[in-house]
Amino acid sequence: RFRDGGGCGIIARAEGSLIATQCQIEGNQLVGVLVAGSGGNMAMDDCRVEANNCGGVYVCNGGMGSFKKLHIVRNEGVGLLVKTGAAPMILETVIEANHGVGAWFASKGKGQLERCHFTANTSCNVLVEGESTPIVKDCAIEAAKDCGVLVVRGGRGNFSRNTIKGNRPVGVTIGEDANPVFFNNSLTENAPYGMLILEGGLGQVVHNTYVRNELAALVLSASAKCVVADNTVIPGTNRVAVCWADEEQKIRSINPIDLQRLGVGEASKDQLTVSERLRQEEGRGGLTSDRPFARQSSGPKTEGGEKKEQAEGGGK
């Protein structure tokens, strides 16, 4: 047992390595486990990291390691921090009820989370920023107090086959300049929103399923530049299937045909915005068939003064 120490519970620094099995690391003044520096490597199996004063497990500055079947619970601060080029493998680990973010990837953090269970962390269950590129798959991401998965400020990463359930106020948020891939995930019973793609958000959102989210399955900002395609919104289980917030923050619904128009192109800063793809700017017309989302010079107006999109536009 490594407990009640004045610093960290266990440390592996540059070029150092350590194997820990069936250990209990708790109540230390700093973090429970620290792997820091290029070449730092730790293998942990079936250990409990609990109630440390500054966080659970920190892997940084190029550190690596294999962490399997850990319980990272009730730590003050971040449960798992991966930053500055670190690339650990986290398998079959429970990250629960930490007083902050469950797993935080920052400053080009990498690595993989597989078959892990996140639940009831007081901030986000998973936070990705700063050009970090984690792989998160086959995980249960549940009951966060402040967003299930938050990808912001240049965060990337690949999220697949995860169950994102019962988080508040949203299952997934993609913020400005964030460019993740969400493929084949289930977003269920999040309240009020399943997924939010905010102003300037990029990303590819493909083949996900939305069930029983309290208010809306998917909400898009007018200025988002995401690619959204082939998602399944289970009929009748979400109050609103898919909608977008226009420049005046008025909420507008999206029908299935319009939604597929968002699935053409690349998720990049050169991509047209949601607003540009779903409706026409003043004085411009519908979508052309030969150049998806290109604007024509004129088009009919509705009674509300907005332009109609041509049904045969390039969203096929």
Solvent accessible surface area in square Angstrom, and as a share of the most:
residue,aa,sasa,rsa
1,R,174,0.63
2,F,85,0.36
3,R,118,0.43
4,D,96,0.50
5,G,26,0.25
6,G,71,0.68
7,G,24,0.23
8,C,29,0.17
9,G,16,0.16
10,I,11,0.05
11,I,72,0.37
12,A,5,0.04
13,R,143,0.52
14,A,57,0.44
15,E,141,0.63
16,G,26,0.25
17,S,91,0.59
18,L,68,0.34
19,I,140,0.71
20,A,7,0.06
21,T,76,0.44
22,Q,137,0.61
23,C,27,0.16
24,Q,54,0.24
25,I,0,0.00
26,E,24,0.11
27,G,21,0.20
28,N,2,0.01
29,Q,94,0.42
30,L,85,0.42
31,V,9,0.05
32,G,0,0.00
33,V,0,0.00
34,L,26,0.13
35,V,0,0.00
36,A,14,0.11
37,G,13,0.13
38,S,77,0.50
39,G,36,0.34
40,G,0,0.00
41,N,66,0.34
42,M,1,0.00
43,A,40,0.31
44,M,4,0.02
45,D,57,0.30
46,D,67,0.35
47,C,4,0.02
48,R,79,0.29
49,V,0,0.00
50,E,25,0.11
51,A,46,0.36
52,N,0,0.00
53,N,67,0.34
54,C,61,0.37
55,G,0,0.00
56,G,0,0.00
57,V,0,0.00
58,Y,42,0.16
59,V,0,0.00
60,C,18,0.11
61,N,82,0.42
62,G,24,0.23
63,G,0,0.00
64,M,98,0.44
65,G,11,0.11
66,S,51,0.33
67,F,1,0.00
68,K,72,0.31
69,K,94,0.40
70,L,2,0.01
71,H,73,0.33
72,I,1,0.01
73,V,2,0.01
74,R,107,0.39
75,N,0,0.00
76,E,84,0.38
77,G,28,0.27
78,V,14,0.08
79,G,0,0.00
80,L,1,0.00
81,L,22,0.11
82,V,0,0.00
83,K,68,0.29
84,T,54,0.31
85,G,28,0.27
86,A,0,0.00
87,A,33,0.26
88,P,3,0.02
89,M,73,0.32
90,I,2,0.01
91,L,32,0.16
92,E,57,0.26
93,T,1,0.00
94,V,33,0.19
95,I,0,0.00
96,E,59,0.26
97,A,26,0.20
98,N,0,0.00
99,H,93,0.42
100,G,15,0.15
101,V,12,0.07
102,G,0,0.00
103,A,0,0.00
104,W,75,0.26
105,F,2,0.01
106,A,11,0.09
107,S,51,0.33
108,K,117,0.50
109,G,0,0.00
110,K,95,0.40
111,G,17,0.16
112,Q,33,0.14
113,L,0,0.00
114,E,27,0.12
115,R,111,0.41
116,C,3,0.02
117,H,66,0.30
118,F,0,0.00
119,T,21,0.12
120,A,29,0.23
121,N,0,0.00
122,T,62,0.36
123,S,28,0.18
124,C,5,0.03
125,N,0,0.00
126,V,0,0.00
127,L,12,0.06
128,V,0,0.00
129,E,22,0.10
130,G,27,0.26
131,E,83,0.37
132,S,0,0.00
133,T,55,0.32
134,P,0,0.00
135,I,74,0.37
136,V,0,0.00
137,K,51,0.21
138,D,50,0.26
139,C,4,0.03
140,A,27,0.21
141,I,0,0.00
142,E,46,0.20
143,A,42,0.33
144,A,3,0.02
145,K,124,0.52
146,D,69,0.36
147,C,6,0.04
148,G,0,0.00
149,V,0,0.00
150,L,41,0.20
151,V,0,0.00
152,V,19,0.11
153,R,154,0.56
154,G,17,0.16
155,G,0,0.00
156,R,117,0.43
157,G,12,0.11
158,N,63,0.32
159,F,0,0.00
160,S,17,0.11
161,R,124,0.45
162,N,2,0.01
163,T,54,0.32
164,I,0,0.00
165,K,76,0.32
166,G,32,0.31
167,N,0,0.00
168,R,142,0.52
169,P,65,0.41
170,V,4,0.03
171,G,0,0.00
172,V,0,0.00
173,T,9,0.05
174,I,0,0.00
175,G,3,0.03
176,E,111,0.50
177,D,59,0.31
178,A,0,0.00
179,N,51,0.26
180,P,0,0.00
181,V,43,0.24
182,F,0,0.00
183,F,92,0.38
184,N,72,0.37
185,N,4,0.02
186,S,36,0.23
187,L,0,0.00
188,T,13,0.07
189,E,69,0.31
190,N,0,0.00
191,A,10,0.07
192,P,36,0.23
193,Y,60,0.23
194,G,0,0.00
195,M,0,0.00
196,L,34,0.17
197,I,1,0.01
198,L,78,0.39
199,E,119,0.53
200,G,19,0.18
201,G,0,0.00
202,L,12,0.06
203,G,0,0.00
204,Q,69,0.31
205,V,0,0.00
206,V,29,0.16
207,H,88,0.39
208,N,1,0.00
209,T,44,0.25
210,Y,0,0.00
211,V,24,0.14
212,R,125,0.46
213,N,1,0.01
214,E,89,0.40
215,L,55,0.27
216,A,2,0.01
217,A,0,0.00
218,L,1,0.00
219,V,15,0.09
220,L,0,0.00
221,S,21,0.13
222,A,7,0.06
223,S,40,0.26
224,A,0,0.00
225,K,50,0.21
226,C,0,0.00
227,V,9,0.05
228,V,0,0.00
229,A,16,0.12
230,D,75,0.39
231,N,18,0.09
232,T,67,0.39
233,V,31,0.18
234,I,61,0.31
235,P,119,0.75
236,G,83,0.80
237,T,44,0.26
238,N,16,0.08
239,R,180,0.66
240,V,50,0.29
241,A,49,0.38
242,V,7,0.04
243,C,5,0.03
244,W,11,0.04
245,A,12,0.09
246,D,2,0.01
247,E,107,0.48
248,E,123,0.55
249,Q,134,0.60
250,K,113,0.48
251,I,110,0.56
252,R,70,0.25
253,S,90,0.58
254,I,15,0.08
255,N,77,0.39
256,P,105,0.66
257,I,120,0.61
258,D,30,0.15
259,L,11,0.05
260,Q,65,0.29
261,R,8,0.03
262,L,0,0.00
263,G,23,0.22
264,V,41,0.24
265,G,46,0.44
266,E,125,0.56
267,A,9,0.07
268,S,39,0.25
269,K,135,0.57
270,D,134,0.69
271,Q,20,0.09
272,L,49,0.24
273,T,21,0.12
274,V,0,0.00
275,S,11,0.07
276,E,35,0.16
277,R,0,0.00
278,L,12,0.06
279,R,51,0.19
280,Q,10,0.04
281,E,79,0.35
282,E,132,0.59
283,G,51,0.49
284,R,103,0.37
285,G,0,0.00
286,G,1,0.01
287,L,1,0.00
288,T,27,0.15
289,S,90,0.58
290,D,118,0.61
291,R,164,0.60
292,P,65,0.41
293,F,6,0.03
294,A,16,0.13
295,R,73,0.27
296,Q,62,0.28
297,S,95,0.61
298,S,79,0.51
299,G,26,0.25
300,P,86,0.54
301,K,113,0.48
302,T,49,0.28
303,E,185,0.83
304,G,71,0.68
305,G,37,0.36
306,E,61,0.27
307,K,15,0.06
308,K,111,0.47
309,E,38,0.17
310,Q,58,0.26
311,A,84,0.65
312,E,98,0.44
313,G,2,0.02
314,G,8,0.08
315,G,10,0.10
316,K,193,0.82
